[in-house]
């Protein structure tokens, strides 16, 4: 029979072991749920939990070939299916709804659609990259308007990449090769532009990717090969930038996508680090999740992303040809 002191010591050991097990099971867990008529695994990564995913390589409905962006609008998810030259529409659970577009230059046709955004009325806008133009559609794919042509003058493009629409209906477009941001009315009327110079200083860029606008009208762009985010006011005046090349918190290796939530927190796809980073609107690091790979919660060259009103983060996992959706843990 143990002495009282020995018994107390053993009790403490068992208690500590139980607490350790409890902490471990809370910090890393997995459980099966049914989503999209398939069994998925809910996994927790950092402070965000994977709740569903869909998509594989291919040409059928629900399959993708090089998706570069994803947006959530009016309860639906839209994906520009880059190599398949079409837009696909889904429910937020990944159920296929419809698709439109074929390769070509006519109204409603597309040549490598790269990015998308939507306005308050539910219309969707697409950077029709290799046609050097923007196209505007209804949420069901009805053609509404287009603007742009190949060139370097106002309202011309050389492969437009990122696109966002602010609350007033202004449309902001990043041009990867012209290295500028152009601002338009909702019908394509040219308003302003800034940038146009390669470099590492303020308002200089090295391969522009995504753009998003916050509730105050400030504009955030992914200055990809400078490994940073730049922030401007709605007229293009520089406010600040953050990020350097690296793997630490707040550093990037080719940031590609940028999106904001309803609180104006900034989410960035850190492409070559295979992760998502979250910041305040002033660039203060909040959290991160993900790692390179093809498993659940991992990424292969992620590009565009969007955040819905509930805080769920939708990521275009480009190299894996799928959409992954995360919720705050």
C-alpha positions as CSV (number, residue, x, y, z in Angstrom):
1,X,0.0,0.0,0.0
2,X,1.4,3.5,-1.0
3,X,2.1,6.1,1.6
4,X,-0.1,9.2,1.5
5,X,2.7,11.3,0.0
6,X,3.3,8.7,-2.8
7,X,-0.4,8.5,-3.5
8,X,-0.6,12.3,-3.8
9,X,2.3,12.3,-6.2
10,X,0.8,9.6,-8.4
11,X,-2.5,11.5,-8.4
12,X,-0.8,14.6,-9.6
13,X,0.9,12.6,-12.4
14,X,-2.4,11.1,-13.6
15,X,-4.0,14.6,-13.5
16,X,-1.3,16.2,-15.6
17,X,-1.5,13.3,-18.1
18,X,-5.2,13.8,-18.4
19,X,-4.9,17.6,-18.9
20,X,-2.2,17.0,-21.5
21,X,-4.5,14.7,-23.4
22,X,-7.3,17.2,-23.2
23,X,-5.2,20.0,-24.6
24,X,-3.8,17.8,-27.4
25,X,-7.3,16.7,-28.5
26,X,-8.6,20.3,-28.5
27,X,-5.7,21.8,-30.5
28,X,-5.7,19.1,-33.3
29,X,-8.7,17.1,-34.2
30,X,-10.5,15.5,-37.1
31,X,-14.1,14.3,-37.5
32,X,-16.2,13.1,-40.4
33,X,-19.0,15.2,-41.8
34,X,-21.2,14.8,-44.9
35,X,-20.8,17.6,-47.4
36,X,-21.6,17.8,-51.1
37,X,-22.9,14.1,-51.0
38,X,-19.4,13.0,-50.0
39,X,-17.7,12.3,-46.7
40,X,-15.2,15.0,-45.8
41,X,-12.8,15.4,-42.9
42,X,-13.0,18.5,-40.8
43,X,-9.5,19.4,-39.9
44,X,-8.3,22.4,-37.8
45,X,-5.3,24.4,-39.1
46,X,-4.1,27.2,-36.8
47,X,-7.2,29.3,-36.0
48,X,-9.3,28.2,-39.0
49,X,-11.1,25.0,-39.7
50,X,-11.6,23.3,-43.1
51,X,-15.3,22.8,-43.5
52,X,-15.6,21.7,-47.1
53,X,-13.8,21.4,-50.4
54,X,-14.7,20.5,-54.0
55,X,-13.1,20.2,-57.4
56,X,-10.6,18.1,-59.4
57,X,-8.7,18.5,-62.6
58,X,-10.9,18.2,-65.7
59,X,-13.5,19.8,-68.0
60,X,-16.8,18.5,-66.5
61,X,-19.1,20.5,-64.3
62,X,-17.5,21.0,-60.9
63,X,-14.0,20.3,-62.3
64,X,-11.4,23.0,-63.0
65,X,-8.3,23.6,-65.1
66,X,-6.2,26.3,-63.5
67,X,-8.7,28.3,-61.4
68,X,-7.2,31.5,-60.3
69,X,-9.9,33.2,-58.2
70,X,-13.1,32.6,-56.2
71,X,-15.8,35.0,-55.0
72,X,-18.9,34.8,-52.9
73,X,-21.9,36.9,-54.0
74,X,-25.5,36.8,-52.9
75,X,-25.2,33.3,-51.5
76,X,-23.4,31.8,-54.4
77,X,-19.8,31.0,-55.3
78,X,-18.3,32.0,-58.6
79,X,-15.1,30.6,-60.0
80,X,-13.3,31.7,-63.2
81,X,-12.2,28.4,-64.7
82,X,-9.1,29.7,-66.5
83,X,-8.0,27.0,-69.0
84,X,-11.6,26.0,-69.6
85,X,-12.5,29.6,-70.6
86,X,-15.7,29.6,-68.5
87,X,-17.3,30.8,-65.3
88,X,-18.8,28.2,-62.9
89,X,-21.4,29.0,-60.3
90,X,-22.0,26.9,-57.1
91,X,-23.8,27.0,-53.9
92,X,-21.7,27.8,-50.8
93,X,-21.6,24.0,-50.1
94,X,-20.1,23.3,-53.5
95,X,-23.1,22.1,-55.4
96,X,-22.9,22.9,-59.1
97,X,-25.5,25.5,-60.3
98,X,-24.5,26.6,-63.8
99,X,-21.7,27.6,-66.1
100,X,-21.2,30.0,-69.0
101,X,-18.5,30.9,-71.5
102,X,-16.5,29.4,-74.3
103,X,-13.2,30.3,-75.8
104,X,-13.5,33.3,-78.2
105,X,-13.7,37.0,-78.6
106,X,-17.4,37.6,-78.9
107,X,-19.6,39.1,-76.2
108,X,-19.9,36.5,-73.4
109,X,-16.9,34.5,-74.7
110,X,-13.7,34.3,-72.7
111,X,-10.0,33.7,-73.2
112,X,-8.5,32.7,-69.9
113,X,-10.7,34.5,-67.3
114,X,-8.5,35.4,-64.4
115,X,-10.3,37.2,-61.6
116,X,-13.9,38.2,-60.6
117,X,-15.8,40.5,-58.4
118,X,-19.4,41.5,-57.8
119,X,-21.4,44.7,-57.2
120,X,-24.3,45.4,-54.8
121,X,-26.9,44.4,-57.4
122,X,-25.3,41.0,-57.8
123,X,-23.7,41.6,-61.2
124,X,-20.4,39.9,-61.7
125,X,-17.3,41.3,-63.4
126,X,-14.5,39.2,-65.0
127,X,-11.0,40.1,-66.1
128,X,-11.0,38.4,-69.6
129,X,-7.2,38.3,-69.5
130,X,-6.1,37.3,-73.0
131,X,-8.9,39.4,-74.6
132,X,-7.5,42.4,-72.7
133,X,-10.9,43.5,-71.5
134,X,-13.4,43.4,-68.6
135,X,-16.8,41.8,-69.1
136,X,-19.8,42.3,-66.9
137,X,-22.6,39.7,-66.5
138,X,-25.8,39.1,-64.5
139,X,-25.4,36.5,-61.8
140,X,-26.9,34.0,-64.2
141,X,-24.3,34.7,-66.9
142,X,-26.3,37.2,-69.0
143,X,-24.0,39.5,-70.9
144,X,-24.3,43.2,-69.7
145,X,-21.3,45.2,-70.9
146,X,-17.6,45.1,-71.8
147,X,-14.7,47.5,-72.0
148,X,-11.0,47.5,-72.8
149,X,-8.7,46.5,-75.6
150,X,-5.0,45.7,-76.0
151,X,-2.7,48.6,-75.4
152,X,-1.2,51.0,-72.9
153,X,-3.5,54.0,-73.1
154,X,-6.3,54.8,-70.6
155,X,-8.8,51.9,-70.4
156,X,-6.5,49.6,-72.3
157,X,-4.8,46.5,-70.9
158,X,-2.0,44.1,-71.3
159,X,-3.4,41.1,-69.5
160,X,-5.6,42.4,-66.7
161,X,-5.3,40.2,-63.6
162,X,-7.0,41.4,-60.4
163,X,-10.4,43.1,-60.1
164,X,-12.6,44.4,-57.3
165,X,-15.8,46.6,-57.1
166,X,-16.2,49.0,-54.2
167,X,-19.5,49.8,-52.4
168,X,-20.1,52.8,-54.7
169,X,-19.8,50.6,-57.8
170,X,-16.3,51.7,-58.9
171,X,-14.2,49.0,-60.5
172,X,-10.5,48.6,-59.8
173,X,-8.3,46.6,-62.2
174,X,-4.7,45.5,-61.8
175,X,-2.6,45.0,-64.9
176,X,0.2,42.6,-64.5
177,X,2.3,43.8,-67.4
178,X,1.5,47.5,-67.4
179,X,2.1,47.5,-63.6
180,X,-0.8,49.9,-63.0
181,X,-4.2,50.1,-61.3
182,X,-7.1,51.5,-63.3
183,X,-10.3,52.8,-61.8
184,X,-13.6,52.8,-63.7
185,X,-17.3,53.4,-63.3
186,X,-19.6,50.4,-63.2
187,X,-20.2,50.7,-66.9
188,X,-16.5,51.0,-67.8
189,X,-16.0,54.8,-67.9
190,X,-12.4,55.6,-67.2
191,X,-11.8,57.5,-63.9
192,X,-8.1,57.3,-63.0
193,X,-5.0,55.2,-62.9
194,X,-1.8,55.0,-60.9
195,X,1.5,53.1,-61.0
196,X,3.0,52.1,-64.3
197,X,6.6,51.8,-63.1
198,X,8.6,48.8,-62.0
199,X,10.6,49.1,-58.8
200,X,10.5,48.7,-55.0
201,X,9.5,52.2,-54.0
202,X,5.9,53.3,-53.0
203,X,3.5,53.0,-55.9
204,X,6.1,51.0,-57.9
205,X,5.4,47.3,-58.6
206,X,6.8,44.1,-59.7
207,X,4.0,41.9,-61.2
208,X,0.6,43.0,-59.9
209,X,-1.9,40.4,-58.9
210,X,-5.1,40.7,-56.8
211,X,-6.8,43.9,-55.6
212,X,-9.5,44.5,-52.9
213,X,-11.2,47.5,-51.4
214,X,-12.1,48.1,-47.8
215,X,-15.2,49.8,-46.3
216,X,-13.5,53.2,-46.4
217,X,-12.6,52.9,-50.0
218,X,-8.9,52.1,-49.5
219,X,-7.3,49.9,-52.1
220,X,-5.0,46.9,-51.3
221,X,-2.9,45.2,-54.0
222,X,-0.7,42.1,-54.0
223,X,2.6,43.4,-55.3
224,X,3.6,39.9,-56.0
225,X,7.3,39.8,-56.9
226,X,8.1,42.5,-54.4
227,X,6.6,40.2,-51.8
228,X,4.4,42.8,-50.2
229,X,1.0,44.4,-49.9
230,X,0.5,48.0,-50.9
231,X,-2.4,50.1,-49.6
232,X,-3.7,53.3,-51.3
233,X,-6.7,55.6,-50.9
234,X,-9.4,55.4,-53.6
235,X,-7.6,58.1,-55.6
236,X,-4.3,56.2,-55.7
237,X,-2.4,58.0,-53.0
238,X,0.0,55.7,-51.2
239,X,-0.8,55.0,-47.6
240,X,1.6,52.2,-46.6
241,X,3.0,48.8,-47.4
242,X,4.0,45.7,-45.5
243,X,5.9,42.5,-46.2
244,X,9.3,41.3,-47.2
245,X,10.5,38.1,-48.8
246,X,10.7,35.2,-46.3
247,X,8.8,32.5,-44.3
248,X,8.3,34.3,-41.0
249,X,5.0,35.7,-39.8
250,X,4.2,38.8,-42.0
251,X,6.7,37.8,-44.7
252,X,5.7,36.5,-48.1
253,X,6.9,34.4,-51.0
254,X,4.9,35.7,-53.9
255,X,1.6,36.9,-52.4
256,X,-1.1,36.4,-55.0
257,X,-4.6,37.0,-53.5
258,X,-5.9,39.6,-51.2
259,X,-9.4,39.8,-49.7
260,X,-11.0,41.7,-46.8
261,X,-13.7,40.6,-44.3
262,X,-16.5,42.8,-42.9
263,X,-14.2,44.1,-40.2
264,X,-11.6,45.1,-42.8
265,X,-9.1,42.4,-41.8
266,X,-6.8,41.5,-44.7
267,X,-6.3,37.9,-45.9
268,X,-3.4,37.1,-48.2
269,X,-2.6,33.9,-50.1
270,X,1.1,33.5,-49.5
271,X,1.6,31.4,-52.7
272,X,5.1,29.8,-52.5
273,X,4.8,29.4,-48.7
274,X,1.6,27.4,-49.2
275,X,-0.4,29.3,-46.6
276,X,-2.9,32.0,-45.8
277,X,-2.0,35.0,-43.6
278,X,-4.4,37.3,-41.9
279,X,-3.6,40.9,-40.9
280,X,-5.3,44.0,-39.6
281,X,-6.0,46.8,-42.1
282,X,-2.7,48.4,-41.0
283,X,-0.7,45.3,-41.7
284,X,-0.4,43.8,-38.2
285,X,-0.1,40.1,-38.3
286,X,-3.0,38.2,-36.7
287,X,-2.7,34.5,-37.7
288,X,-1.8,32.1,-40.4
289,X,-2.7,28.6,-41.6
290,X,-1.8,26.0,-44.2
291,X,1.3,24.4,-45.6
292,X,2.4,23.2,-49.0
293,X,0.8,20.0,-50.2
294,X,-2.4,18.3,-51.5
295,X,-3.9,17.2,-48.2
296,X,-6.8,18.8,-46.4
297,X,-5.9,22.3,-45.3
298,X,-2.8,22.3,-47.5
299,X,-2.3,24.4,-50.6
300,X,-0.5,24.2,-53.9
301,X,0.2,27.7,-55.3
302,X,-3.1,29.2,-54.0
303,X,-4.2,32.4,-55.8
304,X,-7.5,34.2,-55.2
305,X,-9.6,34.1,-52.1
306,X,-12.8,35.7,-50.7
307,X,-14.4,36.0,-47.3
308,X,-18.2,35.9,-46.8
309,X,-20.2,37.8,-44.2
310,X,-19.9,34.9,-41.7
311,X,-16.1,35.1,-41.8
312,X,-15.7,31.9,-43.9
313,X,-12.7,32.0,-46.2
314,X,-12.9,30.5,-49.7
315,X,-9.6,29.8,-51.3
316,X,-8.7,29.0,-54.9
317,X,-6.2,26.2,-54.4
318,X,-4.9,26.6,-57.9
319,X,-2.3,23.8,-58.1
320,X,-4.8,21.3,-56.6
321,X,-7.7,22.5,-58.9
322,X,-10.1,22.8,-56.0
323,X,-11.9,25.2,-53.7
324,X,-11.3,24.9,-50.0
325,X,-13.5,26.7,-47.4
326,X,-12.4,27.5,-43.9
327,X,-14.3,28.8,-40.9
328,X,-13.0,30.5,-37.7
329,X,-12.2,27.8,-35.2
